[in-house]
Amino acid sequence: MKGMWHMADLEALEREIKASPAAEHLKAAAASPEGQKVLRNLDTAAVEKAAKAGDMQALKDILSGVLSTPEGRSLAEKIRKNLGK
């Protein structure tokens, strides 16, 4: 099915991210004031449900919501700069 991921794909992606040198940058961004505000306002149950279902459209919609906030945009920019992209 288009736009659907299997849980095994997401688990492999999680392992790859954790093993990446970028993991420390991502942890630092999440611990930043912007990251903490984004996390407080994030519907983690919806993220988990979409991830477990492999529903990429729902995940994209959640990300769009995050990026529509000043904190989300600031956090994304911080991550982008830290990853050199």
Phi and psi restraints in degrees (range 20) as a CNS / XPLOR table:
assign (resid 1 and name C) (resid 2 and name N)
       (resid 2 and name CA) (resid 2 and name C) 1.0 -66.1 20.0 2
assign (resid 2 and name N) (resid 2 and name CA)
       (resid 2 and name C) (resid 3 and name N) 1.0 136.7 20.0 2
assign (resid 2 and name C) (resid 3 and name N)
       (resid 3 and name CA) (resid 3 and name C) 1.0 79.6 20.0 2
assign (resid 3 and name N) (resid 3 and name CA)
       (resid 3 and name C) (resid 4 and name N) 1.0 7.6 20.0 2
assign (resid 3 and name C) (resid 4 and name N)
       (resid 4 and name CA) (resid 4 and name C) 1.0 -111.6 20.0 2
assign (resid 4 and name N) (resid 4 and name CA)
       (resid 4 and name C) (resid 5 and name N) 1.0 138.5 20.0 2
assign (resid 4 and name C) (resid 5 and name N)
       (resid 5 and name CA) (resid 5 and name C) 1.0 -116.0 20.0 2
assign (resid 5 and name N) (resid 5 and name CA)
       (resid 5 and name C) (resid 6 and name N) 1.0 153.4 20.0 2
assign (resid 5 and name C) (resid 6 and name N)
       (resid 6 and name CA) (resid 6 and name C) 1.0 -92.6 20.0 2
assign (resid 6 and name N) (resid 6 and name CA)
       (resid 6 and name C) (resid 7 and name N) 1.0 154.4 20.0 2
assign (resid 6 and name C) (resid 7 and name N)
       (resid 7 and name CA) (resid 7 and name C) 1.0 -56.8 20.0 2
assign (resid 7 and name N) (resid 7 and name CA)
       (resid 7 and name C) (resid 8 and name N) 1.0 -37.0 20.0 2
assign (resid 7 and name C) (resid 8 and name N)
       (resid 8 and name CA) (resid 8 and name C) 1.0 -61.5 20.0 2
assign (resid 8 and name N) (resid 8 and name CA)
       (resid 8 and name C) (resid 9 and name N) 1.0 -36.7 20.0 2
assign (resid 8 and name C) (resid 9 and name N)
       (resid 9 and name CA) (resid 9 and name C) 1.0 -64.0 20.0 2
assign (resid 9 and name N) (resid 9 and name CA)
       (resid 9 and name C) (resid 10 and name N) 1.0 -44.1 20.0 2
assign (resid 9 and name C) (resid 10 and name N)
       (resid 10 and name CA) (resid 10 and name C) 1.0 -67.4 20.0 2
assign (resid 10 and name N) (resid 10 and name CA)
       (resid 10 and name C) (resid 11 and name N) 1.0 -37.6 20.0 2
assign (resid 10 and name C) (resid 11 and name N)
       (resid 11 and name CA) (resid 11 and name C) 1.0 -66.3 20.0 2
assign (resid 11 and name N) (resid 11 and name CA)
       (resid 11 and name C) (resid 12 and name N) 1.0 -39.0 20.0 2
assign (resid 11 and name C) (resid 12 and name N)
       (resid 12 and name CA) (resid 12 and name C) 1.0 -65.5 20.0 2
assign (resid 12 and name N) (resid 12 and name CA)
       (resid 12 and name C) (resid 13 and name N) 1.0 -40.7 20.0 2
assign (resid 12 and name C) (resid 13 and name N)
       (resid 13 and name CA) (resid 13 and name C) 1.0 -63.0 20.0 2
assign (resid 13 and name N) (resid 13 and name CA)
       (resid 13 and name C) (resid 14 and name N) 1.0 -42.1 20.0 2
assign (resid 13 and name C) (resid 14 and name N)
       (resid 14 and name CA) (resid 14 and name C) 1.0 -60.6 20.0 2
assign (resid 14 and name N) (resid 14 and name CA)
       (resid 14 and name C) (resid 15 and name N) 1.0 -45.1 20.0 2
assign (resid 14 and name C) (resid 15 and name N)
       (resid 15 and name CA) (resid 15 and name C) 1.0 -62.0 20.0 2
assign (resid 15 and name N) (resid 15 and name CA)
       (resid 15 and name C) (resid 16 and name N) 1.0 -41.2 20.0 2
assign (resid 15 and name C) (resid 16 and name N)
       (resid 16 and name CA) (resid 16 and name C) 1.0 -64.3 20.0 2
assign (resid 16 and name N) (resid 16 and name CA)
       (resid 16 and name C) (resid 17 and name N) 1.0 -42.5 20.0 2
assign (resid 16 and name C) (resid 17 and name N)
       (resid 17 and name CA) (resid 17 and name C) 1.0 -65.3 20.0 2
assign (resid 17 and name N) (resid 17 and name CA)
       (resid 17 and name C) (resid 18 and name N) 1.0 -44.8 20.0 2
assign (resid 17 and name C) (resid 18 and name N)
       (resid 18 and name CA) (resid 18 and name C) 1.0 -62.6 20.0 2
assign (resid 18 and name N) (resid 18 and name CA)
       (resid 18 and name C) (resid 19 and name N) 1.0 -31.7 20.0 2
assign (resid 18 and name C) (resid 19 and name N)
       (resid 19 and name CA) (resid 19 and name C) 1.0 -84.2 20.0 2
assign (resid 19 and name N) (resid 19 and name CA)
       (resid 19 and name C) (resid 20 and name N) 1.0 -11.5 20.0 2
assign (resid 19 and name C) (resid 20 and name N)
       (resid 20 and name CA) (resid 20 and name C) 1.0 -77.8 20.0 2
assign (resid 20 and name N) (resid 20 and name CA)
       (resid 20 and name C) (resid 21 and name N) 1.0 148.6 20.0 2
assign (resid 20 and name C) (resid 21 and name N)
       (resid 21 and name CA) (resid 21 and name C) 1.0 -61.1 20.0 2
assign (resid 21 and name N) (resid 21 and name CA)
       (resid 21 and name C) (resid 22 and name N) 1.0 -21.4 20.0 2
assign (resid 21 and name C) (resid 22 and name N)
       (resid 22 and name CA) (resid 22 and name C) 1.0 -72.3 20.0 2
assign (resid 22 and name N) (resid 22 and name CA)
       (resid 22 and name C) (resid 23 and name N) 1.0 -14.3 20.0 2
assign (resid 22 and name C) (resid 23 and name N)
       (resid 23 and name CA) (resid 23 and name C) 1.0 -57.7 20.0 2
assign (resid 23 and name N) (resid 23 and name CA)
       (resid 23 and name C) (resid 24 and name N) 1.0 -41.0 20.0 2
assign (resid 23 and name C) (resid 24 and name N)
       (resid 24 and name CA) (resid 24 and name C) 1.0 -66.0 20.0 2
assign (resid 24 and name N) (resid 24 and name CA)
       (resid 24 and name C) (resid 25 and name N) 1.0 -37.4 20.0 2
assign (resid 24 and name C) (resid 25 and name N)
       (resid 25 and name CA) (resid 25 and name C) 1.0 -64.5 20.0 2
assign (resid 25 and name N) (resid 25 and name CA)
       (resid 25 and name C) (resid 26 and name N) 1.0 -41.3 20.0 2
assign (resid 25 and name C) (resid 26 and name N)
       (resid 26 and name CA) (resid 26 and name C) 1.0 -66.3 20.0 2
assign (resid 26 and name N) (resid 26 and name CA)
       (resid 26 and name C) (resid 27 and name N) 1.0 -39.9 20.0 2
assign (resid 26 and name C) (resid 27 and name N)
       (resid 27 and name CA) (resid 27 and name C) 1.0 -63.5 20.0 2
assign (resid 27 and name N) (resid 27 and name CA)
       (resid 27 and name C) (resid 28 and name N) 1.0 -43.2 20.0 2
assign (resid 27 and name C) (resid 28 and name N)
       (resid 28 and name CA) (resid 28 and name C) 1.0 -63.2 20.0 2
assign (resid 28 and name N) (resid 28 and name CA)
       (resid 28 and name C) (resid 29 and name N) 1.0 -40.9 20.0 2
assign (resid 28 and name C) (resid 29 and name N)
       (resid 29 and name CA) (resid 29 and name C) 1.0 -64.6 20.0 2
assign (resid 29 and name N) (resid 29 and name CA)
       (resid 29 and name C) (resid 30 and name N) 1.0 -40.8 20.0 2
assign (resid 29 and name C) (resid 30 and name N)
       (resid 30 and name CA) (resid 30 and name C) 1.0 -66.0 20.0 2
assign (resid 30 and name N) (resid 30 and name CA)
       (resid 30 and name C) (resid 31 and name N) 1.0 -30.4 20.0 2
assign (resid 30 and name C) (resid 31 and name N)
       (resid 31 and name CA) (resid 31 and name C) 1.0 -83.1 20.0 2
assign (resid 31 and name N) (resid 31 and name CA)
       (resid 31 and name C) (resid 32 and name N) 1.0 -11.5 20.0 2
assign (resid 31 and name C) (resid 32 and name N)
       (resid 32 and name CA) (resid 32 and name C) 1.0 -68.3 20.0 2
assign (resid 32 and name N) (resid 32 and name CA)
       (resid 32 and name C) (resid 33 and name N) 1.0 164.0 20.0 2
assign (resid 32 and name C) (resid 33 and name N)
       (resid 33 and name CA) (resid 33 and name C) 1.0 -56.1 20.0 2
assign (resid 33 and name N) (resid 33 and name CA)
       (resid 33 and name C) (resid 34 and name N) 1.0 -40.9 20.0 2
assign (resid 33 and name C) (resid 34 and name N)
       (resid 34 and name CA) (resid 34 and name C) 1.0 -63.9 20.0 2
assign (resid 34 and name N) (resid 34 and name CA)
       (resid 34 and name C) (resid 35 and name N) 1.0 -44.4 20.0 2
assign (resid 34 and name C) (resid 35 and name N)
       (resid 35 and name CA) (resid 35 and name C) 1.0 -61.4 20.0 2
assign (resid 35 and name N) (resid 35 and name CA)
       (resid 35 and name C) (resid 36 and name N) 1.0 -42.4 20.0 2
assign (resid 35 and name C) (resid 36 and name N)
       (resid 36 and name CA) (resid 36 and name C) 1.0 -64.6 20.0 2
assign (resid 36 and name N) (resid 36 and name CA)
       (resid 36 and name C) (resid 37 and name N) 1.0 -39.7 20.0 2
assign (resid 36 and name C) (resid 37 and name N)
       (resid 37 and name CA) (resid 37 and name C) 1.0 -67.0 20.0 2
assign (resid 37 and name N) (resid 37 and name CA)
       (resid 37 and name C) (resid 38 and name N) 1.0 -42.5 20.0 2
assign (resid 37 and name C) (resid 38 and name N)
       (resid 38 and name CA) (resid 38 and name C) 1.0 -60.1 20.0 2
assign (resid 38 and name N) (resid 38 and name CA)
       (resid 38 and name C) (resid 39 and name N) 1.0 -45.7 20.0 2
assign (resid 38 and name C) (resid 39 and name N)
       (resid 39 and name CA) (resid 39 and name C) 1.0 -63.5 20.0 2
assign (resid 39 and name N) (resid 39 and name CA)
       (resid 39 and name C) (resid 40 and name N) 1.0 -38.1 20.0 2
assign (resid 39 and name C) (resid 40 and name N)
       (resid 40 and name CA) (resid 40 and name C) 1.0 -64.0 20.0 2
assign (resid 40 and name N) (resid 40 and name CA)
       (resid 40 and name C) (resid 41 and name N) 1.0 -34.0 20.0 2
assign (resid 40 and name C) (resid 41 and name N)
       (resid 41 and name CA) (resid 41 and name C) 1.0 -93.1 20.0 2
assign (resid 41 and name N) (resid 41 and name CA)
       (resid 41 and name C) (resid 42 and name N) 1.0 -3.1 20.0 2
assign (resid 41 and name C) (resid 42 and name N)
       (resid 42 and name CA) (resid 42 and name C) 1.0 -83.3 20.0 2
assign (resid 42 and name N) (resid 42 and name CA)
       (resid 42 and name C) (resid 43 and name N) 1.0 134.8 20.0 2
assign (resid 42 and name C) (resid 43 and name N)
       (resid 43 and name CA) (resid 43 and name C) 1.0 -82.7 20.0 2
assign (resid 43 and name N) (resid 43 and name CA)
       (resid 43 and name C) (resid 44 and name N) 1.0 87.5 20.0 2
assign (resid 43 and name C) (resid 44 and name N)
       (resid 44 and name CA) (resid 44 and name C) 1.0 -63.8 20.0 2
assign (resid 44 and name N) (resid 44 and name CA)
       (resid 44 and name C) (resid 45 and name N) 1.0 -29.6 20.0 2
assign (resid 44 and name C) (resid 45 and name N)
       (resid 45 and name CA) (resid 45 and name C) 1.0 -64.9 20.0 2
assign (resid 45 and name N) (resid 45 and name CA)
       (resid 45 and name C) (resid 46 and name N) 1.0 -40.2 20.0 2
assign (resid 45 and name C) (resid 46 and name N)
       (resid 46 and name CA) (resid 46 and name C) 1.0 -67.3 20.0 2
assign (resid 46 and name N) (resid 46 and name CA)
       (resid 46 and name C) (resid 47 and name N) 1.0 -39.0 20.0 2
assign (resid 46 and name C) (resid 47 and name N)
       (resid 47 and name CA) (resid 47 and name C) 1.0 -63.2 20.0 2
assign (resid 47 and name N) (resid 47 and name CA)
       (resid 47 and name C) (resid 48 and name N) 1.0 -47.7 20.0 2
assign (resid 47 and name C) (resid 48 and name N)
       (resid 48 and name CA) (resid 48 and name C) 1.0 -62.2 20.0 2
assign (resid 48 and name N) (resid 48 and name CA)
       (resid 48 and name C) (resid 49 and name N) 1.0 -43.7 20.0 2
assign (resid 48 and name C) (resid 49 and name N)
       (resid 49 and name CA) (resid 49 and name C) 1.0 -61.8 20.0 2
assign (resid 49 and name N) (resid 49 and name CA)
       (resid 49 and name C) (resid 50 and name N) 1.0 -46.4 20.0 2
assign (resid 49 and name C) (resid 50 and name N)
       (resid 50 and name CA) (resid 50 and name C) 1.0 -65.0 20.0 2
assign (resid 50 and name N) (resid 50 and name CA)
       (resid 50 and name C) (resid 51 and name N) 1.0 -41.8 20.0 2
assign (resid 50 and name C) (resid 51 and name N)
       (resid 51 and name CA) (resid 51 and name C) 1.0 -64.3 20.0 2
assign (resid 51 and name N) (resid 51 and name CA)
       (resid 51 and name C) (resid 52 and name N) 1.0 -45.9 20.0 2
assign (resid 51 and name C) (resid 52 and name N)
       (resid 52 and name CA) (resid 52 and name C) 1.0 -63.7 20.0 2
assign (resid 52 and name N) (resid 52 and name CA)
       (resid 52 and name C) (resid 53 and name N) 1.0 -33.7 20.0 2
assign (resid 52 and name C) (resid 53 and name N)
       (resid 53 and name CA) (resid 53 and name C) 1.0 -81.9 20.0 2
assign (resid 53 and name N) (resid 53 and name CA)
       (resid 53 and name C) (resid 54 and name N) 1.0 -11.7 20.0 2
assign (resid 53 and name C) (resid 54 and name N)
       (resid 54 and name CA) (resid 54 and name C) 1.0 71.1 20.0 2
assign (resid 54 and name N) (resid 54 and name CA)
       (resid 54 and name C) (resid 55 and name N) 1.0 26.3 20.0 2
assign (resid 54 and name C) (resid 55 and name N)
       (resid 55 and name CA) (resid 55 and name C) 1.0 -86.3 20.0 2
assign (resid 55 and name N) (resid 55 and name CA)
       (resid 55 and name C) (resid 56 and name N) 1.0 90.5 20.0 2
assign (resid 55 and name C) (resid 56 and name N)
       (resid 56 and name CA) (resid 56 and name C) 1.0 -65.4 20.0 2
assign (resid 56 and name N) (resid 56 and name CA)
       (resid 56 and name C) (resid 57 and name N) 1.0 -33.3 20.0 2
assign (resid 56 and name C) (resid 57 and name N)
       (resid 57 and name CA) (resid 57 and name C) 1.0 -65.2 20.0 2
assign (resid 57 and name N) (resid 57 and name CA)
       (resid 57 and name C) (resid 58 and name N) 1.0 -42.3 20.0 2
assign (resid 57 and name C) (resid 58 and name N)
       (resid 58 and name CA) (resid 58 and name C) 1.0 -63.7 20.0 2
assign (resid 58 and name N) (resid 58 and name CA)
       (resid 58 and name C) (resid 59 and name N) 1.0 -41.0 20.0 2
assign (resid 58 and name C) (resid 59 and name N)
       (resid 59 and name CA) (resid 59 and name C) 1.0 -64.7 20.0 2
assign (resid 59 and name N) (resid 59 and name CA)
       (resid 59 and name C) (resid 60 and name N) 1.0 -39.2 20.0 2
assign (resid 59 and name C) (resid 60 and name N)
       (resid 60 and name CA) (resid 60 and name C) 1.0 -63.9 20.0 2
assign (resid 60 and name N) (resid 60 and name CA)
       (resid 60 and name C) (resid 61 and name N) 1.0 -40.3 20.0 2
assign (resid 60 and name C) (resid 61 and name N)
       (resid 61 and name CA) (resid 61 and name C) 1.0 -64.5 20.0 2
assign (resid 61 and name N) (resid 61 and name CA)
       (resid 61 and name C) (resid 62 and name N) 1.0 -41.5 20.0 2
assign (resid 61 and name C) (resid 62 and name N)
       (resid 62 and name CA) (resid 62 and name C) 1.0 -62.7 20.0 2
assign (resid 62 and name N) (resid 62 and name CA)
       (resid 62 and name C) (resid 63 and name N) 1.0 -45.7 20.0 2
assign (resid 62 and name C) (resid 63 and name N)
       (resid 63 and name CA) (resid 63 and name C) 1.0 -62.3 20.0 2
assign (resid 63 and name N) (resid 63 and name CA)
       (resid 63 and name C) (resid 64 and name N) 1.0 -39.7 20.0 2
assign (resid 63 and name C) (resid 64 and name N)
       (resid 64 and name CA) (resid 64 and name C) 1.0 -60.2 20.0 2
assign (resid 64 and name N) (resid 64 and name CA)
       (resid 64 and name C) (resid 65 and name N) 1.0 -40.4 20.0 2
assign (resid 64 and name C) (resid 65 and name N)
       (resid 65 and name CA) (resid 65 and name C) 1.0 -63.2 20.0 2
assign (resid 65 and name N) (resid 65 and name CA)
       (resid 65 and name C) (resid 66 and name N) 1.0 -42.7 20.0 2
assign (resid 65 and name C) (resid 66 and name N)
       (resid 66 and name CA) (resid 66 and name C) 1.0 -62.8 20.0 2
assign (resid 66 and name N) (resid 66 and name CA)
       (resid 66 and name C) (resid 67 and name N) 1.0 -45.6 20.0 2
assign (resid 66 and name C) (resid 67 and name N)
       (resid 67 and name CA) (resid 67 and name C) 1.0 -72.7 20.0 2
assign (resid 67 and name N) (resid 67 and name CA)
       (resid 67 and name C) (resid 68 and name N) 1.0 -9.7 20.0 2
assign (resid 67 and name C) (resid 68 and name N)
       (resid 68 and name CA) (resid 68 and name C) 1.0 -84.0 20.0 2
assign (resid 68 and name N) (resid 68 and name CA)
       (resid 68 and name C) (resid 69 and name N) 1.0 -5.5 20.0 2
assign (resid 68 and name C) (resid 69 and name N)
       (resid 69 and name CA) (resid 69 and name C) 1.0 -99.7 20.0 2
assign (resid 69 and name N) (resid 69 and name CA)
       (resid 69 and name C) (resid 70 and name N) 1.0 152.8 20.0 2
assign (resid 69 and name C) (resid 70 and name N)
       (resid 70 and name CA) (resid 70 and name C) 1.0 -58.6 20.0 2
assign (resid 70 and name N) (resid 70 and name CA)
       (resid 70 and name C) (resid 71 and name N) 1.0 -40.9 20.0 2
assign (resid 70 and name C) (resid 71 and name N)
       (resid 71 and name CA) (resid 71 and name C) 1.0 -65.9 20.0 2
assign (resid 71 and name N) (resid 71 and name CA)
       (resid 71 and name C) (resid 72 and name N) 1.0 -40.0 20.0 2
assign (resid 71 and name C) (resid 72 and name N)
       (resid 72 and name CA) (resid 72 and name C) 1.0 -64.6 20.0 2
assign (resid 72 and name N) (resid 72 and name CA)
       (resid 72 and name C) (resid 73 and name N) 1.0 -42.1 20.0 2
assign (resid 72 and name C) (resid 73 and name N)
       (resid 73 and name CA) (resid 73 and name C) 1.0 -65.6 20.0 2
assign (resid 73 and name N) (resid 73 and name CA)
       (resid 73 and name C) (resid 74 and name N) 1.0 -42.5 20.0 2
assign (resid 73 and name C) (resid 74 and name N)
       (resid 74 and name CA) (resid 74 and name C) 1.0 -63.3 20.0 2
assign (resid 74 and name N) (resid 74 and name CA)
       (resid 74 and name C) (resid 75 and name N) 1.0 -43.4 20.0 2
assign (resid 74 and name C) (resid 75 and name N)
       (resid 75 and name CA) (resid 75 and name C) 1.0 -63.5 20.0 2
assign (resid 75 and name N) (resid 75 and name CA)
       (resid 75 and name C) (resid 76 and name N) 1.0 -43.9 20.0 2
assign (resid 75 and name C) (resid 76 and name N)
       (resid 76 and name CA) (resid 76 and name C) 1.0 -61.6 20.0 2
assign (resid 76 and name N) (resid 76 and name CA)
       (resid 76 and name C) (resid 77 and name N) 1.0 -40.2 20.0 2
assign (resid 76 and name C) (resid 77 and name N)
       (resid 77 and name CA) (resid 77 and name C) 1.0 -65.9 20.0 2
assign (resid 77 and name N) (resid 77 and name CA)
       (resid 77 and name C) (resid 78 and name N) 1.0 -41.0 20.0 2
assign (resid 77 and name C) (resid 78 and name N)
       (resid 78 and name CA) (resid 78 and name C) 1.0 -61.7 20.0 2
assign (resid 78 and name N) (resid 78 and name CA)
       (resid 78 and name C) (resid 79 and name N) 1.0 -43.9 20.0 2
assign (resid 78 and name C) (resid 79 and name N)
       (resid 79 and name CA) (resid 79 and name C) 1.0 -64.1 20.0 2
assign (resid 79 and name N) (resid 79 and name CA)
       (resid 79 and name C) (resid 80 and name N) 1.0 -45.1 20.0 2
assign (resid 79 and name C) (resid 80 and name N)
       (resid 80 and name CA) (resid 80 and name C) 1.0 -57.8 20.0 2
assign (resid 80 and name N) (resid 80 and name CA)
       (resid 80 and name C) (resid 81 and name N) 1.0 -46.1 20.0 2
assign (resid 80 and name C) (resid 81 and name N)
       (resid 81 and name CA) (resid 81 and name C) 1.0 -65.2 20.0 2
assign (resid 81 and name N) (resid 81 and name CA)
       (resid 81 and name C) (resid 82 and name N) 1.0 -43.1 20.0 2
assign (resid 81 and name C) (resid 82 and name N)
       (resid 82 and name CA) (resid 82 and name C) 1.0 -65.9 20.0 2
assign (resid 82 and name N) (resid 82 and name CA)
       (resid 82 and name C) (resid 83 and name N) 1.0 -29.5 20.0 2
assign (resid 82 and name C) (resid 83 and name N)
       (resid 83 and name CA) (resid 83 and name C) 1.0 -90.6 20.0 2
assign (resid 83 and name N) (resid 83 and name CA)
       (resid 83 and name C) (resid 84 and name N) 1.0 -2.1 20.0 2
assign (resid 83 and name C) (resid 84 and name N)
       (resid 84 and name CA) (resid 84 and name C) 1.0 70.7 20.0 2
assign (resid 84 and name N) (resid 84 and name CA)
       (resid 84 and name C) (resid 85 and name N) 1.0 32.8 20.0 2
